Amino acid sequence: MAASTLIFITGGVRSGKSSFAEKTAIEMASKTGGRLSYLATGVASDSEMKERIKKHQQDRSTGDCQWKTYEQSVQ
């Protein structure tokens, strides 16, 4: 059985964390045959954030890769 890998990516607001993380995960999964999991923790606290969350959801659902998404905010 292959070992799992966990990579923690951090950065400022709107710094490109999600795009970087998704690209990195896709590259790793394509090389190793691994599955793609996404832990979404954003809170839709205003209209801008609701739109950003919606865009992230659409990006993951319309791409060539299949993501297993876990949406869990802390409120």
N, C-alpha and C positions, 0 to 999 in steps of 0.2 A: 504494500500500500504506500502511495506517495505521501510525503510530508506536506502539511498545510503551511501556507505562508500568510503572515499578517503584516501589512505595511501601513504605518500610521502617517498620514499627510496632514500637515497643519499650515496655517497661514492666515493672513488678514482677510477681511471681508472683500469679496469680489476680486480676489487675487489669482483666480484661475485654478483653485484646488480641485474642483470637481472635474474640469476638463483634463487636467493633468492625471488625476487618479483614474479616470475612466480609460484614458489612452494607455496608461501603464498596465492596468488590469487586463485590458483586451490583448495587449502584446504578450503578457505573461501567460494568459489562458491559451492563446493560440500556439505558443511554444510548448506548453506542458499538457494541453488537453484538459486543463482545469475548468472549474465552473466559475461563473461570475456572480458574486453576491454584492449587494449595495445596501449599506446601512444609511438611511436618510433620516437626519435628526432635525432638520429645519422646522421652525414654527411659523405658520402663516399668520403673523401678527398684524400685518397691514396689506394693502392692495399690491404694493410692489413685491413684497415677499411671496404673496399668493401667486403672482405671475411668474416669479423666478422658479418656484417649486413646480408649477405647471410645465414650464419649459424643460426643466430637468427630467420630469416624468416622460414628456413627449420624446425628448432626445433618447432616453433609454428604450422606449417602446418602439421607435421607428428605425433604430440602427440594425446592422447586420447581426449583432450579437444578442443573445438572450440573457437577460439579467434576472436574478431572483432578488427582489427588492423587499427590504424590511423597513417600514416607515415607523419610527418610534421617536417621538420628541419627549422631552422631559418637561412637564408642566405642572 
